[in-house]
Amino acid sequence: MYVYLRMLSNKNGHECTNTLLSIAKDLSQEFGAHVTVIAFSPTGEPKAYGAPTTDSILRTYLPEIHTSPSPTCSEMAGEAAARVDEMKWEVEETAFLAKGERVREAAAWSKILAAQTSVGKQNWWEVDVEALGADELPVFVRASEVLRIDVQRDLNTMESSQKGKMQP
């Protein structure tokens, strides 16, 4: 990974996408590096980023700046890294499960639409639920609930606009 830093001449440098803090975040996420950045704005306001945390990195790598260095700091950093790895795994697992659910839902919709076509109905909600299987029924029920909510919202909007027209 190559990153080029340059001095920003404009006052709106914070709008630039490759900020020092975002580069630090990228380094920690892509390489698992322990990174800490502390920068001070022209007004003296500190901005910090640390992975796993700024404090744990400073205690681990610069124990002399702390009044009571803790020997467990590297363990804390390891625990934090393990937590991050676990969270990454959970995200990947959730994405995998969501993809599987989308595939199942698409298959159910194709069966619902096939049932609609086979009986010559114009709308999917006119399909006989007895003709649907166990996989299609939950998808049909959820879609029916969404349709009911949408229709109710439209009715409420129409009703409130009618009341507004009737009042002088």
N, C-alpha and C positions, 0 to 999 in steps of 0.2 A: 504494500500500500504506500503510495507516494502522496504526500501532502505538502503543498507549498503555502507558506504563510507570507503575507506581505502587509505592509502598513496601509491602513485604509485612510485616505485623505479626506473623505467626507464625514460629516457629523452623524450621518445615518448609517454608520458601519454596522450597527446592530441588526440591520435588515439583511445583511449578507448571510448566505446559507452556510458557508464554511467557516463558522466561528471557531475560536479556540476551544470552547466548551463542547461543541458538536464533534470536533475532531477527537477530543479526549473520550467522548462517549463512544465514537466509532472504534477507537483503538481498544477500549475495554470490551466492547461487544464482539468484535471480530476476532480478537486474539486472546481474550481473557486476561489482558494485562491489568496490573494494578496501576491505576492512573489517578492523579489528583491535580487539579488546576485551581488556583485561586487568583483571580484578577480583580483589580480595583478600577472602577469607572472614574472618569474625570471628576465626578462629584465626591469621590472617596467611598462609594458604596461597593462592598465586596460581593463578588459573584464566585461561587465555588461549585465544582463538580468533583466527585470522588467515586471510584468504583473499586472495591465494594463500598467503602465510605471514606471520606477525607480523613476523619479522625483515626480510623483504624490503620490507614496507610501511614499517616504521620507517626503514630505510635510504633508501628512495625519497623519502618525504615529510618526514622529519625527519633529514636527513643530519648536522646539527650535533650530534646527541647521540652520534654514533659518532666514535671517535678517528681512524679512517681511512675516510672515506666512499668508497664505490666508485661510479664512474660507470656501472657495468654493472648496478646494482640495478634500474633501470627495465627493462632488457633481461631480467633474471631474472624480474621480475614478468610481463613479456610472454610469456616462455617458459612460465612456470607457467600463465598463462591459456590459452595455446595447448594445453598438455598437458591441462588441465581440459576444454577444448572437444573435444579428441580423445577423451578418455574418455567424455564425454557422447555423442558420435557413436557410439562403440563400444557403449555401453549401448543406444542406440536401434536400432542394427543387430542386436544380439543379440536384443532384444525382437521385432523384425520377423521374424528367422529362427525364433525359438521359436514365434511365432504361426503361421507357415507350416508348421512341423513338426507342431503340434497339429492343424491343418486336415488335413494329409496322413494323420496317424494316425487321426483320426476317420473319414475316408473309407475307410481300410483296414479299420477295425473294422466299419463298416457292411457292407462286402463280406464280411468273415469271418462276421458274423452272418447275412447273407443266404444264404451257402453252408450254414451250419448249419441254417437253416430249410428250405432247398430239399431237403436230404437227410433231414430229420426227426430230427436228432440233438438230444439234450437239452442237451449241453454244448458250448461253443465249441471245446474242445481235441479233440473227436472228429471235427472236420472233416478231410476228406482233404486233405493238403497239396498234392497234385497238382492240386486244383481251385483253388488260390490262385494269384494272379498275382505278379509280381515286386515290386509295391508292398506287397502284403499279407504276403508271407512274412517279411520282417524284423520286422514288428509281431507276427506270430504267434510267431516264435521268441523274441522278448523277453518276451512274455506267458507263454510256456511256461516260460521260465527263472525268472520271478518266481513262477509257480505251484509249480515244483519247489522253490524255496528256501522258500516258505511251508509247503509240505507237510513238508519236511525239518525245519524249525523246530518244527512241531507234533509231529512224531514224536519229536524230541529232548526236547521238554517232557513228553510223555506217558511216555517212557522214564525220564526222571529222576524223575518223580513216582511211577512204579511202583517204582523202586529205593528211594525214600524210604519207601514203605509197607512194603516187605519187610524193611527193617532194623529190629531191635528197639530 
